[in-house]
Amino acid sequence: MNISFVSLGRKALIALIPLVIMSITFLFYGFANTFVYYPLLCIFYLVFIYIDYKNAFLLSITLFIVTLLVNGLLGLLKIDDRIYYRAHERLTVYNHEIEMKSYKKNVDITVMMPFGDACAVGNEKNIDIEPRRIRFKTDSLGFRNDSDYKGQEYVLVGDSFTVGNDTSQEDILMTQLKEKYHKDTYGLAYPGGIPEYVKYILYFQKKVKTDFKVLLFVYEGNDFPETYSRKRLTVKKHGFMALRDRYKAIFEETVLYKYTYSLISKYTRKSLSAEVFVVNGRRMADFGEYIDAARRDTYRLPDKVVPMLSLVRNRIDHIFFIPTKYRVYYSFLEKNNQKPLPNAQWEAIKALSKKLDIGCTDLTGPMIDVSKILLKEDKYTFWKDDSHWNKYGIGVAAKVVSDYIDSKKGLQ
């Protein structure tokens, strides 16, 4: 029995080597999340202990080589150009300096976007589709701007709305402010939430060392979760966590990972299913999650939000509240006999602004007013097949922001 026990222990020890190879191999696959990755490793570990060690090495190395070959083949076929329907996913990379994701640096591409996110991610096909050609340009820091930061006084911070996802470069907020209102601003934006906005501001102030002011944009749809994870609230990652994320990013940026991740996402991201509503005879859609947010009766920001924003309180000059597409078009919906929508998220922002002594502006009213006028011309402030605003909606925000900047300078 002692001999058998020693033999089993020796097998278990030797099996760790092919197990390490398999642990690397699985990282190439987007379906291998935490709940899949470790059970798979346990299964293979038992297999490696049971079979002859030569076969264990042969199996692990073969699977690793096949994975590399498949990844190479997908790269040769340029499958990554066909995986994603828009520029955002194509250009997203892990930024080692920020320890979060941003965009590839110094990129200027034009892509044909066949449909919006309500169709691509929300899996809603029975809506008015709006194909468009999108130009997406980034600077040397990996943010969407026409040029590098040149000491602009105002820096715009927010998520995909501020980035201008699904809208071409000539129509994004920074461009419209400059071209229409002669306000030269800088975009420090990437999809995320309040914790990420704080981290970007902290990073940027170390990077440029200038006295810039932040105009913070918060989106009603997904900037108001019930709680935040500990990871998101961590301002500076510990050495091991930072090293781990860098290591994972190596695999997450491979073609095979992107391809398998995009496939599995179609069947697992059910929370982002879209809902259709009719406005002016047009079938539009917004994500159900965002519609639910607009319908909330009450909302309270997580306790950690105020302390985190306090870290950059001296930088934030004003907060702008972006309403959901559903809220903007709610009064124009066909068959709309419902009571008025509550304003839970806006009330939360007003309370936050008061606590931090920062001014805030609700874009809902101006968005609704312009949307009403545009309906007469069959034009809209949001893409019909997308949750994001288009050039007309961005134009509303540009006018409000320009007026605010003028008021600060006493030009009104």
Phi, psi and omega per residue, in radians:
M1 nan -0.625 3.121
N2 -1.149 -0.677 3.120
I3 -1.116 -0.748 -3.139
S4 -1.128 -0.702 -3.127
F5 -1.142 -0.741 3.110
V6 -1.134 -0.695 3.132
S7 -1.117 -0.741 3.124
L8 -1.138 -0.721 3.117
G9 -1.106 -0.675 3.123
R10 -1.150 -0.705 3.102
K11 -1.113 -0.741 -3.125
A12 -1.105 -0.628 -3.136
L13 -1.246 -0.778 -3.135
I14 -1.148 -0.601 -3.113
A15 -1.134 -0.287 3.137
L16 -1.159 -0.515 -3.102
I17 -1.186 -0.926 3.064
P18 -1.127 -0.453 3.099
L19 -1.140 -0.689 3.092
V20 -1.078 -0.723 3.104
I21 -1.064 -0.740 3.134
M22 -1.186 -0.611 3.135
S23 -1.103 -0.582 3.081
I24 -1.294 -0.734 -3.106
T25 -1.044 -0.780 -3.092
F26 -1.122 -0.422 -3.122
L27 -1.192 -0.262 3.090
F28 -1.351 -0.165 -3.015
Y29 -1.929 2.208 -3.080
G30 -1.203 -0.267 3.127
F31 -1.480 -0.178 -3.057
A32 -1.482 1.149 3.047
N33 -1.344 -3.071 -3.059
T34 -0.979 -0.685 -3.064
F35 -1.348 -0.213 3.108
V36 -1.884 -0.707 -3.028
Y37 -1.020 -0.943 -3.061
Y38 -1.258 -0.692 3.027
P39 -1.043 -0.681 3.106
L40 -1.098 -0.752 3.119
L41 -1.088 -0.685 3.120
C42 -1.107 -0.740 3.139
I43 -1.104 -0.828 -3.127
F44 -1.163 -0.581 3.112
Y45 -1.099 -0.740 3.105
L46 -1.135 -0.673 3.107
V47 -1.130 -0.769 -3.117
F48 -1.133 -0.584 3.092
I49 -1.213 -0.668 -3.050
Y50 -1.290 -0.758 -3.072
I51 -1.486 2.961 3.107
D52 -1.079 2.482 -3.042
Y53 -1.080 -0.543 3.099
K54 -1.131 -0.726 3.106
N55 -1.185 -0.594 3.110
A56 -1.114 -0.787 3.100
F57 -1.118 -0.753 -3.122
L58 -1.078 -0.758 -3.135
L59 -1.126 -0.836 -3.089
S60 -1.150 -0.758 -3.121
I61 -1.179 -0.684 3.122
T62 -1.080 -0.815 3.124
L63 -1.108 -0.630 3.120
F64 -1.159 -0.793 -3.130
I65 -1.156 -0.736 3.108
V66 -1.057 -0.713 3.113
T67 -1.074 -0.771 3.114
L68 -1.105 -0.699 3.138
L69 -1.149 -0.735 3.124
V70 -1.126 -0.729 3.108
N71 -1.076 -0.733 3.109
G72 -1.134 -0.713 3.141
L73 -1.122 -0.768 3.108
L74 -1.091 -0.594 3.098
G75 -1.177 -0.748 3.119
L76 -1.102 -0.627 3.128
L77 -1.377 -0.065 -3.113
K78 0.931 0.743 -3.102
I79 -1.156 -0.427 -3.122
D80 -1.144 -0.432 3.076
D81 -1.260 -0.335 -3.105
R82 -1.805 -0.225 -3.101
I83 -1.149 -0.810 -2.966
Y84 -1.844 2.514 -3.077
Y85 -1.579 -0.117 -3.117
R86 -2.535 3.036 -3.050
A87 -1.306 -0.542 -3.037
H88 -0.900 -0.953 -3.103
E89 -1.182 -0.598 -3.121
R90 -1.121 -0.597 -3.005
L91 -1.744 -0.118 -3.111
T92 -1.218 2.267 3.103
V93 -2.453 2.892 3.060
Y94 -1.464 2.176 -3.132
N95 -1.673 1.954 -3.053
H96 -1.137 -0.565 -3.119
E97 -1.190 -0.762 -3.105
I98 -1.474 -0.372 -3.054
E99 1.140 0.528 3.049
M100 -2.567 -3.077 -3.141
K101 -1.563 2.577 2.979
S102 -2.587 -2.713 -3.131
Y103 -1.835 2.809 3.030
K104 -1.010 2.498 -3.063
K105 -1.449 2.532 3.029
N106 0.937 0.883 3.130
V107 -1.972 2.461 3.059
D108 -2.429 1.714 -3.096
I109 -2.180 2.741 3.030
T110 -2.180 2.199 -3.100
V111 -2.221 2.644 3.048
M112 -1.581 2.012 -3.126
M113 -1.704 1.926 -3.019
P114 -1.295 -0.411 -3.113
F115 -2.879 2.977 -3.104
G116 -1.585 -3.100 -3.045
D117 -1.234 -0.432 3.102
A118 -1.140 -0.494 3.107
C119 -1.528 -0.833 -3.054
A120 -1.244 -0.823 -3.085
V121 -1.698 -0.690 -3.106
G122 -1.395 -0.128 3.099
N123 0.984 0.577 3.093
E124 -1.866 1.937 -3.058
K125 -1.706 -0.367 -3.041
N126 -1.536 1.001 3.120
I127 -2.413 2.948 3.095
D128 -1.285 2.010 -3.082
I129 -1.531 2.431 -3.125
E130 -2.215 1.491 3.064
P131 -1.112 2.508 3.101
R132 -2.680 2.733 3.090
R133 -1.673 2.203 -3.026
I134 -2.050 2.196 2.979
R135 -1.730 2.337 -3.083
F136 -2.311 2.029 -3.076
K137 -2.149 2.378 3.132
T138 -2.131 2.843 -3.138
D139 -1.792 -2.952 -3.063
S140 -1.294 -0.150 3.076
L141 -1.730 -0.150 3.132
G142 1.604 0.456 3.083
F143 -2.068 2.739 -3.031
R144 -1.410 1.730 3.107
N145 -2.556 2.731 3.095
D146 -1.275 -0.435 3.138
S147 -2.677 2.989 -3.130
D148 -1.164 2.876 3.099
Y149 -1.102 2.283 -3.104
K150 -2.168 0.583 3.094
G151 1.459 0.346 3.131
Q152 -0.983 2.477 -3.105
E153 -1.196 -0.685 -3.073
Y154 -1.903 2.290 3.100
V155 -2.027 2.218 -3.088
L156 -1.659 2.121 -3.079
V157 -2.084 2.329 3.128
G158 3.059 -2.826 -3.072
D159 -1.791 -2.541 -3.058
S160 -1.084 -0.450 3.079
F161 -1.167 -0.741 3.118
T162 -1.239 -0.649 3.058
V163 -1.049 -0.693 -3.047
G164 1.576 0.532 3.126
N165 -0.939 2.432 3.084
D166 1.305 0.165 3.053
T167 -2.255 2.521 -3.049
S168 -1.271 2.773 -3.008
Q169 -0.953 -0.653 -3.074
E170 -1.244 -0.169 -3.093
D171 -2.008 0.011 -3.102
I172 -1.265 2.937 -3.012
L173 -1.035 -0.809 -3.113
M174 -1.083 -0.691 -3.128
T175 -1.201 -0.790 -3.125
Q176 -1.120 -0.681 3.102
L177 -1.060 -0.684 -3.109
K178 -1.338 -0.801 -3.048
E179 -1.319 -0.684 -3.074
K180 -1.579 -0.606 -2.991
Y181 -2.134 0.072 3.090
H182 1.002 0.657 3.081
K183 -1.921 1.875 -3.110
D184 -1.511 1.869 -3.131
T185 -2.091 2.967 3.133
Y186 -2.143 2.362 -3.138
G187 -1.634 2.011 3.076
L188 -1.999 1.199 -2.969
A189 -2.298 2.543 3.064
Y190 -2.860 2.514 -3.121
P191 -0.901 2.237 -3.135
G192 3.138 -2.437 3.138
G193 -2.682 -2.989 -3.063
I194 -0.953 -0.776 3.112
P195 -1.020 -0.702 -3.140
E196 -1.201 -0.662 3.124
Y197 -1.041 -0.733 3.126
V198 -1.078 -0.768 -3.114
K199 -1.130 -0.668 3.105
Y200 -1.142 -0.700 3.124
I201 -1.136 -0.777 3.118
L202 -1.058 -0.740 3.101
Y203 -1.091 -0.793 -3.045
F204 -1.164 -0.679 -3.119
Q205 -1.202 -0.478 3.037
K206 -1.317 -0.559 -3.064
K207 -1.304 -0.764 -3.009
V208 -1.799 -0.443 3.100
K209 0.931 0.735 3.067
T210 -2.138 2.895 -3.071
D211 -1.592 1.226 -3.124
F212 -1.555 2.796 3.094
K213 -2.013 2.448 -3.101
V214 -1.748 2.271 2.922
L215 -1.809 1.933 -3.009
L216 -1.683 2.235 3.135
F217 -1.924 2.153 3.099
V218 -2.019 2.377 -3.084
Y219 -1.798 2.269 -3.080
E220 -1.023 -0.584 -3.003
G221 -1.146 -0.834 -3.048
N222 -2.353 0.183 3.082
D223 -1.629 0.159 -3.069
F224 -2.288 1.113 3.109
P225 -1.304 2.902 3.103
E226 -1.229 -0.557 -3.131
T227 -2.708 2.924 3.072
Y228 -2.085 2.522 3.090
S229 -1.259 2.773 3.123
R230 -1.070 -0.646 -3.127
K231 -1.082 -0.749 -3.122
R232 -1.183 -0.515 -3.106
L233 -1.500 -0.088 3.126
T234 -1.393 1.993 -3.087
V235 -1.243 -0.810 3.132
K236 -2.177 2.101 -3.119
K237 -1.257 2.557 3.028
H238 -1.199 2.797 -3.073
G239 -0.906 -0.786 -3.106
F240 -1.150 -0.749 -3.132
M241 -1.114 -0.738 3.132
A242 -1.121 -0.740 3.127
L243 -1.139 -0.711 3.114
R244 -1.079 -0.788 -3.120
D245 -1.156 -0.643 3.079
R246 -1.131 -0.709 3.140
Y247 -1.103 -0.819 3.128
K248 -1.101 -0.627 -3.099
A249 -1.100 -0.521 3.101
I250 -0.994 -0.720 -3.099
F251 -1.464 -0.635 -3.098
E252 -1.164 -0.298 3.124
E253 -1.711 0.115 3.058
T254 -1.426 2.746 -3.115
V255 -1.115 -0.709 -3.101
L256 -1.117 -0.745 3.123
Y257 -1.096 -0.840 -3.121
K258 -1.040 -0.718 -3.098
Y259 -1.179 -0.847 -3.123
T260 -1.208 -0.582 3.114
Y261 -1.175 -0.725 -3.133
S262 -1.142 -0.609 3.125
L263 -1.170 -0.847 -3.087
I264 -1.202 -0.525 -3.114
S265 -1.129 -0.533 -3.131
K266 -1.075 -0.467 -3.057
Y267 -1.883 -0.167 -3.074
T268 -1.947 -0.330 -3.086
R269 -1.603 1.009 -3.108
K270 -1.192 -0.442 -3.102
S271 -1.148 -0.309 -3.133
L272 -1.760 0.432 3.094
S273 -1.161 2.546 -3.066
A274 -1.662 2.709 3.072
E275 -2.112 2.433 -3.075
V276 -1.676 2.469 2.972
F277 -2.485 2.720 -3.042
V278 -1.886 2.240 3.090
V279 -2.296 2.141 3.097
N280 0.980 0.567 -3.140
G281 1.432 -0.012 -3.139
R282 -1.747 2.380 3.117
R283 -1.549 1.946 -3.116
M284 -1.999 2.947 3.134
A285 -2.587 2.648 3.005
D286 -2.447 2.767 -3.137
F287 -1.177 2.435 3.141
G288 -1.014 -0.611 3.123
E289 -1.076 -0.677 -3.133
Y290 -1.301 -0.638 3.092
I291 -1.132 -0.728 3.099
D292 -1.075 -0.657 3.124
A293 -1.101 -0.735 3.138
A294 -1.160 -0.431 -3.108
R295 -1.574 -0.085 -3.112
R296 -1.009 2.417 3.070
D297 -1.443 -0.638 -3.139
T298 -2.431 2.700 3.066
Y299 -2.750 2.459 3.092
R300 -2.295 2.197 3.130
L301 -1.077 2.471 3.082
P302 -0.945 2.569 -3.045
D303 -1.004 -0.543 -3.044
K304 -1.344 -0.149 -3.057
V305 -1.142 -0.847 -3.089
V306 -1.082 -0.859 3.106
P307 -1.030 -0.623 -3.113
M308 -1.244 -0.767 3.110
L309 -1.161 -0.469 3.119
S310 -1.093 -0.417 3.119
L311 -1.125 -0.459 -3.115
V312 -2.160 0.329 -3.104
R313 -0.945 -0.659 -3.101
N314 -1.209 -0.264 3.141
R315 -1.634 -0.536 -3.033
I316 -1.356 2.089 -3.107
D317 -1.658 -0.578 -3.096
H318 -2.864 2.682 3.112
I319 -2.062 2.323 3.099
F320 -2.005 2.271 -3.106
F321 -1.720 2.102 -3.141
I322 -1.737 2.088 -3.141
P323 -1.381 2.826 3.067
T324 -1.272 2.777 3.056
K325 -1.012 -0.685 -3.139
Y326 -1.090 -0.729 3.138
R327 -1.138 -0.768 -3.101
V328 -1.057 -0.687 -3.067
Y329 -1.757 0.127 -3.070
Y330 -1.000 -0.782 -3.100
S331 -1.303 -0.171 -3.140
F332 -1.809 0.030 -3.093
L333 -1.163 2.441 2.996
E334 -1.266 2.502 -3.106
K335 1.066 0.716 -3.140
N336 -1.774 1.702 3.092
N337 -2.006 0.434 -3.055
Q338 -1.578 2.849 3.092
K339 -1.261 2.805 -3.137
P340 -1.005 2.593 3.128
L341 -1.239 2.497 3.010
P342 -1.231 2.977 -3.113
N343 -2.189 0.835 -3.003
A344 -1.037 -0.785 -3.087
Q345 -1.221 -0.687 3.114
W346 -1.137 -0.700 3.100
E347 -1.086 -0.651 3.111
A348 -1.141 -0.684 3.121
I349 -1.197 -0.689 3.100
K350 -1.076 -0.722 3.118
A351 -1.150 -0.703 3.105
L352 -1.113 -0.765 -3.126
S353 -1.089 -0.701 3.127
K354 -1.138 -0.727 -3.119
K355 -1.140 -0.644 -3.114
L356 -1.625 -0.070 -3.108
D357 1.020 0.862 3.102
I358 -2.178 2.390 3.113
G359 -1.222 2.711 3.120
C360 -2.497 2.655 -3.130
T361 -2.342 2.320 3.100
D362 -1.629 2.086 -3.136
L363 -1.440 -0.038 -3.060
T364 -1.044 -0.905 -3.109
G365 -0.991 -0.961 3.102
P366 -1.017 -0.653 3.126
M367 -1.124 -0.753 3.139
I368 -1.158 -0.756 -3.116
D369 -1.053 -0.823 -3.134
V370 -1.211 -0.652 3.125
S371 -1.066 -0.684 3.131
K372 -1.106 -0.744 3.118
I373 -1.148 -0.761 -3.090
L374 -1.189 -0.484 3.135
L375 -1.025 -0.524 3.118
K376 -1.150 -0.405 3.122
E377 -1.825 0.162 -3.081
D378 1.025 0.698 3.068
K379 -2.069 2.768 -3.003
Y380 -2.404 2.745 3.133
T381 -1.580 -0.165 3.060
F382 -2.202 2.634 2.974
W383 -1.083 2.409 -3.105
K384 -1.188 -0.525 -3.100
D385 -1.809 0.381 -2.984
D386 -2.575 2.684 3.108
S387 -1.434 -0.217 -3.048
H388 -1.603 2.727 3.048
W389 -1.303 2.719 3.101
N390 -1.786 -2.848 -3.061
K391 -1.111 -0.506 3.138
Y392 -1.277 -0.743 3.089
G393 -1.141 -0.733 3.093
I394 -1.104 -0.623 3.108
G395 -1.071 -0.635 3.085
V396 -1.083 -0.853 -3.138
A397 -1.088 -0.695 -3.140
A398 -1.061 -0.718 3.132
K399 -1.140 -0.778 -3.138
V400 -1.123 -0.763 3.137
V401 -1.135 -0.741 3.120
S402 -1.068 -0.763 3.116
D403 -1.097 -0.665 3.121
Y404 -1.116 -0.810 -3.139
I405 -1.079 -0.717 3.097
D406 -1.084 -0.713 -3.131
S407 -1.118 -0.605 3.110
K408 -1.180 -0.503 -3.118
K409 -1.688 0.103 3.101
G410 1.244 0.520 -3.115
L411 -1.666 0.036 3.125
Q412 -2.023 nan nan
